[in-house]
């Protein structure tokens, strides 16, 4: 399981799964290992789109058509190339606890005793840091805003199609629950991952 906060059907399903497992353990005298990684990210040598990768690809896809038109107009009129702004409902200083898939694999190999294990990043990046790092690669100025705003057409489509992502953009804080500490996720890792998603 991963997120078990009741913020969406996914989180509620994880709570239900853990309750079912606990029931089987008690009823049948079984032992169980419950692994709770936070948001899992692929790596260059272990590609996995995951939720964050899907978020990136959705932003890119929504900007691809309008961006091409805008670039043609900018070139034709000799205008400086500008990065379009993309506003997303979210809490800029909140953190998003991302873990590398390699850390999850290593935990699966190393865990021997029954129990519940949280795999978390000790110093997760803020949402705005993630937006800035990804934006540098995809050429979009991603801004997370806590206040309500009137979305552009692209922002509106994202909010509709990406509704499953939005609860996670409030941030999370699982560092106090850490059983297994994951490798740091920094600017270089996020940008390399973004490049590999776009390749």
C-alpha positions in Angstrom: 0.0 0.0 0.0 1.0 3.6 -0.3 -1.1 6.6 0.8 -3.7 5.6 3.3 -5.2 9.0 4.0 -8.8 9.2 3.1 -8.3 11.9 0.5 -9.6 9.9 -2.4 -10.9 6.4 -3.4 -7.3 5.1 -3.8 -6.4 6.0 -0.2 -9.7 4.5 1.1 -9.0 1.3 -0.8 -5.6 1.0 0.8 -7.1 1.4 4.3 -9.6 -1.3 3.5 -6.9 -3.6 2.2 -4.9 -3.2 5.4 -7.9 -3.9 7.5 -8.6 -7.0 5.5 -5.0 -8.2 5.9 -5.1 -7.5 9.7 -8.3 -9.6 9.8 -6.7 -12.6 8.0 -3.6 -12.4 10.2 -5.8 -12.5 13.4 -8.3 -15.1 12.1 -5.8 -17.6 10.6 -2.7 -16.9 12.6 -0.8 -15.7 9.6 2.1 -13.2 9.4 2.2 -10.3 7.0 4.4 -7.6 5.7 2.8 -4.4 4.7 5.0 -2.2 2.6 4.0 1.5 2.4 6.2 3.4 -0.1 5.2 7.0 -0.7 5.0 8.2 -4.3 7.2 5.8 -6.3 9.3 7.2 -9.2 11.1 5.3 -11.9 14.8 5.7 -12.5 16.8 5.8 -15.7 17.7 2.1 -15.4 14.3 1.2 -14.0 11.7 3.1 -16.0 8.3 3.4 -14.3 5.9 6.3 -15.1 4.1 6.2 -11.8 1.8 9.0 -10.7 4.4 11.7 -10.8 5.5 10.7 -14.3 1.9 10.6 -15.4 1.5 14.1 -14.0 4.5 15.4 -16.0 3.3 13.7 -19.2 -0.2 15.2 -18.9 1.3 18.7 -18.5 3.4 18.1 -21.6 0.6 16.7 -23.6 -1.7 19.6 -22.8 0.9 22.2 -23.8 2.2 20.4 -26.9 -0.3 21.7 -29.5 -0.8 25.3 -28.2 2.9 25.6 -27.5 3.8 24.7 -31.2 1.4 27.4 -32.4 2.8 30.0 -30.0 6.4 29.2 -31.0 5.6 29.7 -34.7 4.0 33.0 -33.9 6.9 34.1 -31.7 9.4 33.3 -34.4 7.4 34.9 -37.2 7.1 38.1 -35.2 10.7 38.0 -33.9 9.4 37.9 -30.3 11.5 36.5 -27.5 10.6 32.9 -26.6 8.6 32.8 -23.5 7.8 30.0 -21.2 4.0 29.6 -20.8 2.6 29.8 -17.3 0.7 26.8 -16.0 -1.1 27.3 -12.7 -2.0 24.3 -10.6 -4.1 24.2 -7.4 -1.6 23.2 -4.7 0.4 24.3 -1.7 3.9 25.5 -3.0 5.8 25.0 0.3 4.2 21.6 1.0 6.4 18.6 0.4 5.7 15.6 -1.9 7.4 12.5 -0.6 8.9 10.8 -3.6 10.9 7.5 -3.4 12.9 5.8 -6.1 11.7 2.5 -7.3 15.2 1.0 -6.6 14.6 1.8 -2.9 11.3 -0.1 -3.0 12.9 -3.1 -4.7 15.7 -3.1 -2.1 13.2 -3.0 0.7 11.3 -5.9 -0.8 14.5 -7.9 -0.9 15.7 -7.0 2.6 12.6 -7.1 4.8 12.5 -10.4 6.8 10.2 -9.8 9.7 6.4 -9.3 9.6 5.2 -5.7 10.2 4.3 -2.5 8.5 7.1 -0.6 6.8 7.0 3.0 5.5 9.5 3.9 2.8 10.0 7.6 2.9 12.4 10.3 1.8 14.0 12.1 4.7 14.1 15.5 3.0 11.4 15.5 0.3 11.3 18.5 -2.2 8.6 21.1 -2.0 5.9 21.1 -4.7 7.2 24.4 -6.1 10.8 23.0 -6.3 9.4 20.0 -8.2 7.4 22.4 -10.5 10.5 24.5 -11.1 12.7 21.5 -11.8 10.3 19.9 -14.2 9.4 23.3 -15.8 13.1 23.9 -16.7 13.0 20.7 -18.8 9.6 21.0 -20.4 9.7 24.7 -21.0 6.7 25.6 -18.9 6.5 27.8 -15.8 4.6 25.6 -13.4 3.2 27.5 -10.4 1.3 26.0 -7.5 -1.3 28.3 -6.0 -3.3 27.9 -2.8 -5.7 30.7 -3.7 -8.6 30.1 -6.1 -8.0 31.3 -9.7 -9.9 31.3 -12.9 -8.2 28.6 -14.9 -7.2 28.9 -18.6 -8.6 26.3 -20.9 -5.5 24.1 -20.5 -5.5 24.5 -16.8 -9.2 23.6 -16.7 -8.6 20.5 -18.8 -5.8 19.5 -16.5 -7.9 19.9 -13.4 -10.7 17.7 -14.9 -8.4 15.0 -16.3 -5.9 15.2 -13.5 -8.4 15.2 -10.6 -6.8 12.1 -9.1 -3.5 14.0 -8.7 -5.0 17.1 -7.0 -5.4 15.8 -3.5 -1.6 14.9 -3.4 -0.8 18.5 -4.3 -1.7 19.6 -0.8 1.5 17.9 0.2 2.2 15.1 2.7 4.5 14.5 5.6 5.4 10.9 6.3 9.0 11.5 7.5 7.9 10.8 11.1 6.6 7.4 10.1 9.8 6.3 8.4 10.7 2.6 8.9 13.0 2.6 5.8 14.7 5.8 4.6 14.9 6.3 0.9 17.6 7.8 -1.2 17.2 11.6 -1.6 15.3 12.9 -4.6 16.9 16.1 -5.9 16.9 18.4 -8.8 19.2 16.3 -10.9 17.2 13.1 -10.3 13.9 14.8 -11.2 15.3 16.4 -14.3 16.9 13.2 -15.5 13.7 11.3 -14.8 11.7 14.0 -16.8 14.1 13.7 -19.7 13.8 9.9 -19.8 10.0 10.2 -19.7 10.1 12.5 -22.7 12.6 10.3 -24.7 
